[in-house]
Amino acid sequence: MELEILGMNFSCVLKSLSDGNFPNRDCLLPLISKILGYCIVAASTTVKLPQILKILKHSSVRGLSVAAFELEVVGYTIALSYCLHKGLPFSAYGELLFLLVQAIILVAIIYYFSQPLTAKTWIRPALYCAIAPTILGGRIDPVLFETLYASQHAIFFFARVPQIWKNFTNKSTGELSFLTFFMNFCGSLVRVFTSAQEDAPKSVILGSLIGVMTNGTLLSQILLYQKPPKKTDKKVQ
């Protein structure tokens, strides 16, 4: 009997268990991959929420690199477009949709708390709004599309470099959220496994590996530069 839910085939596992056997590797790993993929997609709906809430709570973008978050939006746009038009299963890339929406909201909030903004600053979002629909619609030459996707790995890498360098020079991570980057790191780590199981292109796996490296670096900086809580002197009665 076939039992398939959201592309996850439980038949092989259930048959093995009903026969009193533990499912073999070829039976179990694809199912685990699918489940983890959907877990990443579900978790991605709130990944950037801690960062957004931290900025709103302190009404500050201290220590945040605007360029880093802008480049992140560009990278998510390209990656999402590529996965859509390659016909990959939603469990293999679904988090990109939610991350893109949250990244755009985050950039808007950073702009708001970075007043006053110069005319040069508004050119970047205007260009994005003009070009993004074409990329998301896949209305570009296939060779150019492949080149663009290959470049998004560099985009994601250089999206992190300004923030990493700013943290290093300031010896502080400002308003960066530990929880957001912890989830980013874990998500990238798991995505390496799920991408391999879904037979995703090597370029997709490479992107996840870059995510592990850069998010891991930022996470270690947050742990290294966080200030210990101030001790309050107890009054002797």
C-alpha positions in Angstrom: 0.0 0.0 0.0 1.4 3.4 -1.0 1.3 6.1 1.6 2.6 9.5 0.4 2.1 12.8 2.1 3.5 16.1 0.6 6.0 14.1 -1.4 7.1 12.0 1.6 6.7 8.3 0.9 6.2 6.4 4.2 5.4 3.0 2.4 9.0 1.7 2.5 9.5 2.5 6.2 6.1 1.2 7.3 6.6 -2.1 5.4 10.0 -2.6 7.0 8.6 -2.0 10.5 5.6 -4.2 9.9 8.0 -7.0 8.9 9.9 -6.5 12.2 12.9 -5.0 10.4 14.6 -1.6 10.8 14.4 0.4 7.6 17.6 0.3 5.5 19.6 3.4 4.6 18.1 3.8 1.1 14.6 3.6 2.5 15.1 5.9 5.5 17.4 8.7 4.3 15.1 10.1 1.6 12.2 10.3 4.1 14.4 12.0 6.7 15.6 14.4 4.1 12.0 15.3 3.2 10.9 15.8 6.8 14.0 17.9 7.6 13.3 20.0 4.4 9.8 20.8 5.6 11.1 21.5 9.1 13.5 24.1 7.6 10.7 25.6 5.6 8.5 25.9 8.7 11.3 27.3 10.8 12.2 29.8 8.1 8.9 31.7 8.6 10.3 33.1 11.9 14.1 33.1 11.3 14.5 36.8 11.0 11.8 37.7 13.5 14.2 37.9 16.5 16.4 40.3 14.6 13.4 42.4 13.6 12.0 42.5 17.1 15.4 43.4 18.6 15.7 46.4 16.3 12.2 47.5 17.1 12.7 47.0 20.9 15.8 49.2 21.0 14.8 51.5 18.1 18.4 51.1 16.9 20.4 49.6 14.1 23.7 50.0 16.0 26.5 47.8 14.6 24.4 46.6 11.6 25.8 46.8 8.1 23.1 48.1 5.7 25.0 46.7 2.7 25.1 43.3 4.2 21.3 43.1 4.5 20.7 44.6 1.1 23.0 42.0 -0.6 21.1 39.3 1.3 17.9 40.4 -0.4 19.5 40.2 -3.8 21.0 36.7 -3.0 17.6 35.3 -1.9 15.9 36.7 -5.0 18.4 35.0 -7.3 18.4 31.7 -5.4 14.6 31.5 -5.2 14.2 32.3 -8.9 16.7 29.6 -9.9 15.1 26.9 -7.7 11.7 27.8 -9.0 12.7 27.5 -12.7 14.8 24.3 -12.1 11.6 22.6 -10.8 13.1 21.5 -7.5 10.6 20.2 -4.9 9.3 22.9 -2.5 10.9 21.1 0.5 14.3 21.7 -1.1 14.0 25.5 -1.3 10.8 26.7 0.3 12.6 28.6 3.0 14.0 31.0 0.4 10.5 32.5 -0.2 10.0 33.2 3.5 13.5 34.4 4.0 13.2 36.8 1.1 10.0 38.4 2.5 11.5 38.8 5.9 14.8 40.2 4.5 12.9 42.9 2.6 11.0 43.8 5.8 14.3 43.9 7.7 15.9 46.2 5.2 12.9 48.5 5.3 13.2 48.7 9.1 16.9 49.4 8.9 16.2 52.2 6.4 13.6 53.6 8.8 16.0 53.7 11.8 18.9 55.0 9.6 17.3 58.4 9.0 18.1 60.7 7.3 18.7 58.7 4.1 20.4 60.2 1.1 19.1 60.1 -2.5 21.8 57.6 -3.3 20.4 55.1 -0.8 17.0 55.1 -2.5 18.5 54.3 -5.9 19.3 50.7 -4.7 15.8 49.7 -3.7 14.4 51.4 -6.9 16.7 49.3 -9.1 15.8 46.1 -7.2 12.0 46.8 -7.7 12.7 47.3 -11.4 14.8 44.2 -12.0 13.5 41.6 -9.5 10.2 40.8 -11.3 12.2 39.9 -14.4 14.5 37.6 -12.5 11.7 36.0 -10.5 9.7 35.5 -13.7 12.6 33.7 -15.3 12.4 36.0 -18.3 16.2 36.1 -19.0 18.5 34.1 -21.2 19.2 30.6 -19.7 23.0 31.0 -19.9 22.7 34.4 -18.2 20.5 32.7 -15.6 23.1 30.1 -14.8 25.8 32.8 -14.6 23.6 34.9 -12.3 22.9 31.9 -10.0 26.7 31.1 -9.9 27.3 34.8 -8.8 24.7 34.5 -6.0 27.2 32.5 -4.0 29.6 35.4 -4.1 26.7 37.7 -3.3 25.8 35.8 -0.1 29.5 35.6 0.8 30.1 39.3 0.4 26.7 40.0 2.1 28.3 38.6 5.3 31.8 40.1 4.9 30.9 43.7 5.7 29.0 42.6 8.8 31.9 40.3 9.9 34.4 43.0 9.4 32.3 45.6 11.2 32.0 43.3 14.2 35.7 42.7 14.1 36.7 46.4 14.0 34.1 47.4 16.6 34.7 44.3 18.8 31.0 44.3 19.2 28.0 42.8 17.3 25.6 45.7 18.2 22.0 44.7 17.6 22.7 41.4 15.8 20.4 38.7 17.1 22.0 35.5 18.4 18.8 33.5 17.8 18.5 34.6 14.1 22.0 33.6 13.3 21.8 30.4 15.3 18.8 29.4 13.2 20.6 30.5 10.0 23.6 28.3 10.9 21.5 25.2 11.8 19.3 25.7 8.6 22.4 25.9 6.4 23.9 22.8 8.0 20.7 20.7 7.5 20.2 22.1 4.0 23.6 20.6 2.9 22.2 17.1 3.8 18.7 17.6 2.3 20.1 19.1 -1.0 22.4 16.1 -1.4 19.5 13.8 -0.9 17.2 15.7 -3.3 20.0 15.4 -6.0 20.1 19.2 -6.1 22.8 20.8 -8.4 26.2 21.0 -6.8 25.9 24.8 -7.0 23.0 24.6 -4.6 25.0 22.5 -2.1 27.9 24.9 -2.4 25.6 27.8 -1.4 24.6 25.9 1.7 28.2 25.2 2.6 29.0 29.0 2.3 26.0 29.6 4.6 27.4 27.2 7.2 30.8 29.0 7.1 29.6 32.6 7.1 26.7 32.1 9.6 29.0 30.1 11.8 31.6 33.0 11.8 28.9 35.5 12.8 27.5 33.3 15.4 31.0 32.8 17.0 31.5 36.6 16.9 28.2 37.2 18.8 29.4 34.7 21.4 32.9 36.2 21.5 31.9 39.9 21.7 28.8 39.8 23.8 29.1 41.8 26.9 28.5 40.1 30.3 25.6 41.5 32.2 26.4 44.3 34.6 26.5 43.2 38.2 24.3 45.2 40.6 25.6 45.9 44.1 23.4 44.5 46.7 22.5 46.9 49.5 23.5 45.7 53.0 20.6 46.1 55.3 
